[in-house]
Amino acid sequence: MKITSAFVLAGALLAPASFAQNLLTNPGFESGLAGWSTFGNAFAEPANPPSVDPRTGSQLVKMFGNFSGGFDVSGIYQAFPAAPGDEFTIDAWSRHWSGDALAGGGAPADNWVVMKIAFFGGGGTEIGGSEGTILDGTSPTDTWIDNAEVTGIAPAGTVSVQCLILYLQPGNAGGAALIDDVSFTATSQPPSGNLLANADFESGLSGWSVFGNAFGESTNPPAIVPQSGSQACKMFGNFSGAFDVSGIYQSFPASPGQTFTIDAWSRHFAGDALIGGGPPNDNWVVMKMAFFDAGGTEIGGAERIILDGNSPTDTWIHNAPVNGTAPPGTATVQCLILYLQPGNAGGAALIDDVSFTTGTPTQTATIEITSAPAYGGPGVITGNVSGVDFATHRVAVYLYIDGAGWWTKPSDQNPTVAIQPDGTFTANVYTCCLDGGATLFTAAVLAPGVNPPIAAGSCRIPSSLPSLAEDTHERWGRTLEFGGRTWAVKESPSPVGPGGNVFSDHPADVFVDGQGQLHLRVVFRDGVWKSSEVVLVDDVGYGTYWFTTESQVGSLDPNLTFGAFTWDPFCDDTTIPAWPNREIDFEDSRWGNPGDPFSSQVVVQPYDVPGNLVRYTTPFLSPTPTLTRHFTWQPHRVDYMVAKGQHSPGTVTPADVVHESTYLHNPAAGRRVPPAGREKWRFNLWINGGGAPSNGQTAEVIISDFRFSDTVGVFPAGCGINPNGSAVVLSGGPFLGTTITLGVDNPTGTQNPGALANLLLGFAPTANYPCGIEIPGFGMTGPTGELLVDLSNHVALPGGPWTGPGNAVPIQITIPPTVGLVGASLYTQGVMLDITGAVPIGLAGAQELCIGL
């Protein structure tokens, strides 16, 4: 069958062909339809047996017809560059439920489902392909069908290929198809040459992914004069009034150590030229390669400016190539052309004949920081390098001072250090000012002749740093334990951000009391007003952040701010260049205006974009000042909740709601949800402008609890006694009518393989929750274990034998489809029994399951 190219290609995000590996993003649909383009009726569905019963994991795709009365098609697909002679194979599992099965005999009169490989030429025309029927009315119901693979070889003229699953409805017949675990592999690929599809834009922007203002333009002298052929790419800014970016890119699999080269021709027309001096104040254009890990985080790259206001007009510029080597952890690489517009300046760039080539993987460069000085004192960092020529390569070193940015070391005049013949390096990191208070050190291997960009209080390590490998070391002066996690205490003897404050680490200003509550204070100490801040040592990312305060935060002094927020010191969020710290906030402040009726706000930075900041009023809380807050951060939304009293997440009653809102990703309106990166969670209490409280009084905020969950509805419990990683979610979530699979493990190996795993399932926690009761002799790693499930009302669910650390024993819990359970909590805890071992009974971690729809 044939689908018109304009219909199928619309919105496709190109990814690359690769050798024998599944090319697909999200092939098991565990992230919904992320990575897939869709049309018609195709939806990601969570498990809901018997109608929706995934083959693996907790999600699948459900497809059915459009009921148009005529022949129609629903589908999902992903697209990839390809070349003549490339061979591809598609495979997929299919199923239909007897309660909503496909009726009839299949094609051509009744509904049927196919998996298909489709090849396209440079003009976007489908020029060949292969397909196979994987489901129709004759297929058995209520069982997963492993369909025979389909293989296709790209014909002459191929520039791209699509992997498609299509549901064909010739009439109005019903029936739904379930699809899971799709595989799309390439068994051959040209060994060399330009990797890009449509590199000369003779087919417009076919094959390229596009954002902002980028267009394929035909010859139209003098404004449009292609370098070759009859078309070029024209790019200009978005005129948002703030920093914005237009761009085109293609993506490819990559391996650590693999080398790439990007080359492009650029030009601007005298009648619409880029004006000014280029970055950072005027428009400029770069060609860039960016390396990403398996989670989609950018971990390195290389780039070069190829056009700005200083470039000659009306002539094609053949820019010097940029070379880059994929760092450790690389899974994909992108070839990008980016137009950067810091304001509203005009000017259009023309791009043509882009080249992106790869060599064979070489020995991977590595670097490791092996030692750093103690916090607060002078000293050097040392480390080891491998995989490069020590005589020709050098190491660049940067340090980060919390609130004061990144700095080049040893100095701006000496921004690199040599690698010794034995592969070691040493760099002085105490040469000025606040260096003793640095919390992060980064060391990077540089190729011969590379001069690293200078950081002097920069938000980030310069993104143009063309490193071959990097390593980071973190240190803090003081840490404390709160909510079962380790927190670092921020300290600065001189004013730093936010607000130009001096931050105290005095034990009387930042401390955890005997009830396990965290206290943050603003005090006048040593002749100056000092603020306080703590930083969660763990990187966390997407999930639910939940905390409770025991202070009248709605009645803070007008000059004070209490913040609870994410913050990424590496500043590498390229999706929001104006505010790349991945900052999402709860803030209580009147910002110096005592008459402001609003006392609090939720923010996705930058705050000055309409819709990014929402103000609300936190009332006076009586008879206790307890306030529960949480937000859930997902790839394209943030959901906020503020409620009076102590609540578990998901159990808030409407009468207690103070504020509830949802922030949705909408780049067209300037609203962007930042992607997860290396952010950490922080609490702070600080003075606006670094002056003093208006009432001249000491202030304090008490935080009684903090929890984080990366699984919706599942919150870990415990206060650090039972080992981390001993209670995990293996699949699913606590939703009505579904099954969640929890895992019980002993990651420290203090018990013997063959020990039996059990799961305690209770309807109430122990007193002191989320801390528990210490039970002598029940510790996996110490003399005591921490019991968190109330044993007066519980059941024990048996698991199988444990085979060793890292092999969690799965135990399933099925949530009944009873609506009255929504908002209720179940409490679970693992127990490992090793009757003949040194630890006969070991208590594992515990989790609270908040039941949702």
N, C-alpha and C positions, 0 to 999 in steps of 0.2 A: 504494500500500500504506500501511498505517497502523501506527505504533508507539505504544503507550500513553505518555502524557506523563510519568508517574512514572518509567518505565524510561529514556526518552530524556533527560530533563532532569537525572537524578541526577548531581551533581558538576559540572555544566556551569559553566565560567568565562565570564561574559558579557563580551563586547567589543562595540564599537559599530558601527552602520552609518555609512558615510561616503560621500563622493562618489567618482567613478570611480577607485577604487584597490582593490587586493586587500585585503579586510578580514581575511583569515585570518592568524593567527600560524603561522609555520613551514609555509607551503603546500607546500614541496618536501621536507619531512621530513628536512632536513639536521641537525636537532636531535632526531632520533628522533620521538617522538610528543608532544614538548613543545607545550603549547597545545591539544592535542586531547583530548577525552573519548572513551573507547573502551568497547566491550562485546563479548563473545564472543572469537573468535580473530582479532585484528588486531595486527600486530607491525611495528615498524620493523626493516628488514633492511639491513645494509651490502652493497655491491656484491659479487657472487660469480657472475660469468658462468659458464655461460649461463643458469642458473636465476634469478639475481637480477641484472638488468642495468638500473640506473636510466636514466631518460630523460635527466636532468641530475644533476649532482652525484654524490654517493657513497652516497646512501641513498634508500629508497622505503618504501612500506607494503605488506606482504603480508597477505592476508586469505583465510580459508577457513571452512568451516562448523564447527558444534559437534558434529556426529555424535550428536545426541540421539535419533535414530530418528524424530522428528517434525519438523514445520516449525520451523526456527530461523533466527536472524539474527545475524550479526556486523556490527559497524559502528564508524565513527569520526564525530565531529561537533564543530562549534563553534557556539555560540549567541550571538545579538546582539539588542539592543533593536530594535524596529521599530514602525511606526505604519501605520494604514490608508492605502492608496495608495502606500506604498513599493514600488519595483520592484527585484528582485534577479535576478542572473544567476549560474549555476553552470556551471563547465567543469572537466573533468578528463581526464587521459591514463590509459589502461588497457592492460594487456598480460597474456597468460598464456603460460607456457613449455610447449613441446610435450611435455616430460617429465612435466608435472603439470598438464595442461590441463583446463578445465571440459568435462565430457562431456555428450553429449546435445544436445537442441534448445532448451534454455533454459526459460523460464517456460511453463506453470506446473509442469511435471513435473520439470525438471532445474534445477540451480543457475544463478543469474544475479546480476548486479551492477548496482545503480542508483546514480546521483547524484540527490540529492533536495533540494528546498527545502520546508521545513515551517513553517507559521505557527501560532502558539499565542495563545489568548486569555488574559484575566486570571486565570482559574482553572487555567491550565496545560493546557487541553484543546486538542488539535490541531484547527484550524478550517479548514485549507486547505493547498494546496501544489501543487508541480509536480515531476515526476521524469522521468528517461529512462534506459533500459537502456544500459549502456556496455560490458558483456561477458557472453557466454554461450558455450555449446559450439559455436556457429556462427561465432564470431569467429576471424579468422586468428591463428595462434600466432607467437611469437617476433618480434613487431613492435609498436611503440607505436601506439595508435589515438588520434587526436585527435577526440574525440567532439563532436557538435553541442551547442552551448550549450542550456541549459534556463533559461527565464525565468518568474518568478512575481510576481504583484502581491498585496500584503497585503490581505486582505479586512477588512471592518468588524469592530472588536473586537480586532484584532491588537495584542499588546504585545511579542512577541518572534518571532524567526525562527531556524531552525537550518539549517546547511549540513551535509548528511550524505552519506557513502558507505556503502552497505549491501550486504552479501553475503547472499543468500537461499538457503537450503538446504532444499528441501521434503522430502528424504529423507536417505539416508546417502551420496550420491554425493560423490566427491572432486573435486580440482582447486583450485588456488590462483590468486587474482587479485593482480596487481601494480598499484599506483596511484601516480602521481607528479604533481607540479605542478598542484595543484588551485587554481582561482580562484573567488572569490566576491565579486561587486561589487554595489554599490547605485547605481542610476541616478537615484534621487530620494530626498528626505528632507524632512520638514517644515522650513520655513525658520526657524521660531522655536518658542517654547513649551518646556515642561518636557521635558528629554531623557530623564528617568528612566522606566523601565518599572515599573509597580506602585508609584508614589511614595507612595501612601497605605496600602500594606500590606493592601489589601482582599483580595488573593490570597496572604496570608501573606508569605513571603519570596521568592516566585517573581520571577525577574528579577534578584535580588540575589545576589552572592557573599558567603559568610559564613565567618567563623572565630571560634573561641571560643564564648562563650555568648550567642547572639542568636537570638530566636525570634519568630515571628508569634503574637500573642495576641488572642483574641476578647474582647469586652466582658465584664467581670466586676467590677462596682463593689463596693467603692470602690477596689480595687487597680488594676483595668484599666478606664479610662474614656477611649476614643479621643478625639482632637481632632475627628475627623469619621468618619463611617461606623461600621463595627462591628469593626474590627481596628486594632491598633497593633503596633509592634515593641518587644519587651522585651529589655533587655541587662543583663548583670552580669558580674563578673569570673570568672576561671578558678580562683581560690583555689589557685595553685601555690606560694604562700609567697614568691615573688619577683615582680618587676615583670612583669605580663602584660597583654595587650590582647585584647579582644573587638571585633569590628567587622563592618560590612556595607559593601559598595561596589559600584559599577558603573563600567565603563571605557568611554572614548570616544576616537576619534581627535582630535587637536588640532594646530593649526599655530602657529608662533611669532607672537606678537602677538594671538592670539585671546583674547577676554575671556570669563570665566565668572563666574557668581554662584551661590552656594549659600545655601539658606535652610532652616530646619527648626524644628519645634515640639518642645519637650521638657517632661518632667514627672516628678516622683517622688512616690510615695505615702508618707504619714506613717508607715505601718506597716512600710515597708521602704525608708526614705530613705537617701540617701548621707550619711555622717557626716563630720565634720571640716571642715577648711578648704580642701579641694581640693589642687591640686598644690603641692609635689611629694610630700607625704606621704600624702595621702588621695585616694580615688577621684575621678575627674572624667571628663567626656564632652566631646568636641570634634566639631564638623563641620569637614571639611577637604577641600580640593581639592589634589591632588598631581600634578605634571607629570613625565613620564618621557621620556627620549630613546629612540631606536630600539633601543638595547641593553637597555632595561628599567631603567636607572638613574634614580632620582629626582633631578631637577635643580632643583626649586623647588616652591612651593606657598603656600597661605595657609590659616589655620585660626582658629577661635574657640572658646573654652570656652562650652558651652551648658548645662551642669549640673554642680554640685558640692554639697558639704554646706552651702554658704551660700545655695543657691537655695530659694525658697519651695516648700512642699509642696502637693500636692493642687490645683494650678492649672497650666494649660498656659501655657508661656512661649513667646512668638513672638520668636525671637532675631533680632537685627539681621543682615542678610545679610553675607556675606563675598565680596569681589570679588578676582579674580586675573587676571593676564595671563600667558599662556604665554611662557616665556623662549626665547631662541634654542636650537635643537636639539630642541624639543618634538615628540614624535610621538604621545603619548597623554596623556590626563588621567583621573584617577579622582576620583569623588565618594564620600567616605567619612564614615561616622559611627563614631567610635571610643570605646570605654569603656576607660579606663586604670586599672589596679589595681596600685598600687605595693607593697601588702602583702596581707593577708588580710581587709581590711575588706569588709563587706557593703554592701547597697544596690542597688536595681534602678532603671534608667532606662527611661522610656517615650519613644519617638520616633514622630512621625506627620507626614504631609504635608510630605515633603521636596521641595524644588524645586532643580533644577540647570538653569540656562539659559545660553545663549551669545549673545554679540553677534557682529558681523562683525569679521574681523581688522582691526586698526588698525595704524598705524605701529609697528614693533617698537622697544621701548626697547633700547638697547645701552649698554654701558660698557666701557671699556678702560683698564687701568692702563698708563701710558706710561713711567713712571720710578719708581725706588725707590732709597733710599740704599744705599750699599755696606754689606756685612755688618759689623756691629760698631760702626757709627758712628751719630751723630744724623742726622736729616734728615726729609724729607717724601716722600710719594708723590703723584704727579700723574696725571691721566688725562683722558679725554674721554667725554662722554655725548651721546647723540643719541636722537631719537624721543620726547622728552617736552618739556613746558613747563619751561624752565630756571628760571623765576621761582618755580614752585610746588613742584617736586620737589627732593629732597635726596639726599645720598649718605651711607650708613653704611659705616664702615671698621672692620675687625677684623684683628688680627694673631695669629699662632700661634707660640708659643715651644715648641720640642720638649721634651716632658716636663713642661711647665707650662701647656699649654692655650691657649685662645683668649681675647683681651682686646679690649674696646672701645677705639677711638681716635677722636679725640684723648683723651677722658676720659669717665667715666660721666656727668659733668654736661653734657658737650657731645658727645653720641654721633653727631652728624651734621655734615656740612659742606655749604656752599652750592655750587650749580652756577653758574658765572659766565655772563654773557650770551653768551660765545662757546662755551659747552658744556664748558669745562674745570673741573676741581676740584683742590684741594690739601688734604692732610691731614697734620698732624704725627703721626708714628708713633714718636717717641722722647720719651716723657713720663715714663717711670718705669723703674726697676729693670733687668730683663733685656731691655728692648725692643730693644737693639742686636743681640741674638742671635736675633731673630725669623726664621723661615725661610719663612713664608707670609704674604701680605697678601691680603685679600679686600675688594673694594669692591662695594656694592650700591646700585642706584637704588631709592628709596622714593617711593611716591605721596604726594600732599599730605596732611598731617595724621597720617601714620603715625609713631609713636614706636617706634624699634627696641628690641628686648629687649637688655639689658645682658649682656655676657659678661665674667666676672671669674675667669679660670682655668677656664672651662667646657670640658667634653669636646668640645663642638661649637659651631660658630656656631649660635645658637638656631634650632631648627627652625621656630619661629613667625615668623621673619623674613619679612615679606611683600614680598619684593623683586620688582621688575619685570625686572631683569637683574643679573647678577653677573660679576665677573672676578677671577681669582686670579693673583698673581705669586709665584714661588718664587725663593729665593736661598740660598746657602750660603757659608760662610767658606772652606772648602778642599775640593777634590775630588781623587780619584785614579782611575786606570784599573786595573781588575782583571777578569779573565775576559772581556775584550772589551767591557766596559761601564763606564760612569761611575758612581762612588759618591761621595756626600757624607759628610763626616766631622762627626759630631755634636760640639758643643762647648758647655759651660756652666761659667761660673766659680762658680756657686752650685748647691746641691743641687736636682736635678729628678728626675723619674721616668725609668726605673723605680728604685724603692728609695731615693730620696733621694740620688743619686750626683752627684758632680762629674765631668763628662766632659771628657777631654783631646783636643785635636786636634794635640798635639805630634808632629812627624814621627818621633820615636823611639818613640812609643807606638802610632801607627796608620800603617802603611806597607806598601808592596809591595816585596818583595826582588827581587834580580836574576833569580830563577827564576820570577817572576810570581806569588808566593804572598803572600797577605794576612795580616798580623800584627796581632792585637789584644792589647793588654796592659793589665793593672792594675798601677799603679806608685804609689809615694809620691813626689810631686813638688810642689815649692813649699809644703811643709808640710802637704799633705793627700793622702789616698789618692784616686786618680783612676781612673775606668773608661773604657771605649772603646766606640764604636758607629759603624757605617757604614750608610748608607741608599742603596739603589739609586735613582738619579735617575728611571729609567723607571717608569711605571705598567705593570703587567703583567697581573694578573687570573687567570682560569681557565687551568689548564695544569699542567705538571710542573716543579717546582723541585728542582734536583739540585745537591749540593755535596759536597766531600770535605775532611776535616780531617786534619791530620798531627800531632795532639797526643793525649795520653792524657786525653781528655775525661771518661772514667769515673772518673778519679782527681783531679778538681779539688779544691781546698781546699773544705771544707764550707760556707764562707761565700760562695763564688763561684758565679755562674751564667753559662753560655754559652748564648746564645739565637740561633736562626735562625728567622725568622718573618715573616708578613705583618702590616702595621699601616696603618690608614687614619686619618690625622689629622683628616679631615673628619667622622668620627663620625656618618655619616648612614645607618647601617644600621638601618632601622626594624623589621626582622624580629627583631632581638635587642636590644631597647631597653636591657637591663641591661649589654650589652657591645657597643657598636656599632662597634668598630674593625676588624671583619673580621680578627680575629687568629687565626691558625693557627700552631702552634709545634712546633719541636723545642727541647727545653731539657735541658741537663745540669746538675744541681744536687742536692745533698742538703739544701738549704734550712736550713743551720745545724746539721743533725743528723749528726755524723760516723758514727754507728752505723747509719744507714739503709742497708739492703742494696740499695736501688734507687738508681741514680745518674742516671737519665735519664727523660724522659717525652715523650709526644706529647700535644698539647692542642688542642681546638677551644674557644675561650673562649665563655662563662664556665666557668672550671675547676671550679666547685663543683657543677655539674650532674652527677648520676651518669652515668658513661659518657663524659663529655667529656674526662677525663684518664686516661691509661694510663701507669703507671710500669713501667720495665724496667731491667735492669742492663747497662751497657756494660762488657764485660770489659777486662782489661789486654791490650793489643794487642801481639803480638810476632811477628816480630822488628821490625816497623815499626808505628807507631801509626796507620796509614792507615785511615780509616773513611768509607764512602760512605753518604749519606742522600738520600732524595728522597721527596716526596709529590706525588700528582696530585690537584688540586682541581677537581672538577666540580660542577655546580649542586646535586646532592643527595648527594654523597659525597666523602670524602677518603680516599685509600689511601696508607698510610705504608710505607716500607721502610728498614731500617737493616742494613748489611752490612759485614763486615770486608774491608779491602783496597780497591783501586782498581777500580771497575766503571763501565762505561757503563750507563745506565738500561736495564733489561730484560734484562741479562746476568748477573744475580746467581745464583750457584750455591747450592743449599740449605744446603751445609755452611758457607757464609759468613754466613748470615742471623743477625742479632742480634735483630731485632724486625721483625714484620710485622703490620699491623692495618688494619682498615677502619672508618671512622666514617660511619654512614648517617644521613641526615636523618629525624628522627622527632619532629615537633613535639608529638605526644601525650605523649611521654616527656620533653619539654623539650629534646630534642637537635635543634639547628638548624645546618645548614651555611650560613654567611653567603653572600649573593650577592656577586659581584664588584663593585667600585666604584672608588675612587681610592687603593687600598692600594698600598704599596711594600714591597719585601723588605728585611729588615734582618738584620745580624749584630751581636751585642753581647757583651761580657764585663764583668760588673758585680758589685758587692758587695751581698749581701742586707742591707738596712737601711742601706746607705751607710757602714758602719763601717770594718772592715779585714779582710783575710784572717786567719784564725785562726793561721796560721803566720808572719804578718808578712812574707811573702816576695812579691816580684814574681811575677806569673803571666802566661802567654801562651798564646793559642790561634792556631794557624796553619791557614788555609784555603787549600788548594792549587788549588781550582777551583770555579766556579759556572756553572751553565747553566740556562736556562729555555726551555721550549717550550710554545706554545699549541696545538700539534697533537700528539695522542697519538703517541708513538714517533718524533717528529722533533725533533732538537736542533741548533740552530745552532752553528757552530764558527767560530773565528777570533778574532783579538785586535785588532779595530778598524781594520785597514789597508784591507781591501776595503769598499766602501760598503754601509751598511745598506740593506735593501730590494732588494738585487741578487739574492738567492736567496729564493724564496717557495714556499709550498705552495698550489697552485691548487685542488686537490680530492683527496679520498681520503686514505689513510694507508697505512703499510707493514705490511699484514696479509696473511697467507697467501691466495693465490688471488685477490688484488685488484690493481687498478691505482692507482698514485699519480701525480698529475700535478704536476711541479715547474715553476717558472717562472724564467727567466733574464732579468735586466733590467740596464740601466745607468741608475739613477735620476738620476745627476748630468749625463747628456747629454754626456759627453766624447767619445762616439763618434757616428758618423753613422747616421741611419736607413738600413736596408738591411744593416747589419752582421749577420753570421751568428752565431746562438747555438748553443753546444754544451754538453753536460753530461759531465763526467768522472765515471765510476762506478768506484770502487775498492773493494778488499776489505781495505785497510789504510790508515791515515792516515800522514802524515809524522811524523817525530820531533817531540817537543815538543807534540804534540796535547793540548788543543784549540787551541793556537797553532800556526802553521805556519812555513814557510820563506819568507823574503823573496826575491823574484825581480826583479832590476833590469829596468826597462823594461816590466813587465807590470801596472803599476798603472792602474786606471781613473781614480783621482783624485790620484795622486802618482807619484813616481819608481819606486816598487816596488809589486808585488802580493804577496799572501800565498798561497802554495800549500799546500793542506791534504790533498790526495789523493796517496798513494804511487803514482808513475807506473810503478813496476816491475811492477805487477799491476793493470791497469785497462783499461777500454774507454771509447771516446768515442761518445756518442749525439748525432747531429746534430739540430738544431732548424731552425726556419724563419728567415726574415729578421726582424729587429727593426724596429719602426715608430716607436720613440721612447720617452722616459722615461714610466714608468707602464704600459707595455704589455709585460708580461713574456711572453717566448716560451714556450709550453707544450711540455714534453718528458715523455713518459710512461715509467714503469718498471712492469713487471708482475712481481709477486712470485709465484714458483711455489708451488703448493699442497703443499709438502714440509715435513712436520712438523719434520724435523731442522733447519730454518732458524730456528725460533722461538728468540729470544734472540740471534741473530747480528746483526751490524751491517754496513751498507753505507755507504760514504762518497761523497758527491757534491759536485761543485763546478762552477759555471757558468764558461764562458769565452766572451767575445764577440770575434769576429774582424772587424776593419775595416781591411783590408790597405792601403788608400790614405789612411787617416785619420791624425790626430795620435797616436792610441793604437791601433796595429795589433792588439795582443793585450791584452785587458783581463781580469784575473781577477775574477770575481764572488764572492759569498759561498759558503759551504760548509755542508753539513748532514750529520749522522749519522742514518741511518735504522735504528732498532732494530726488528727484525721481530717482530711479535706475531701472535696468533691472530685 
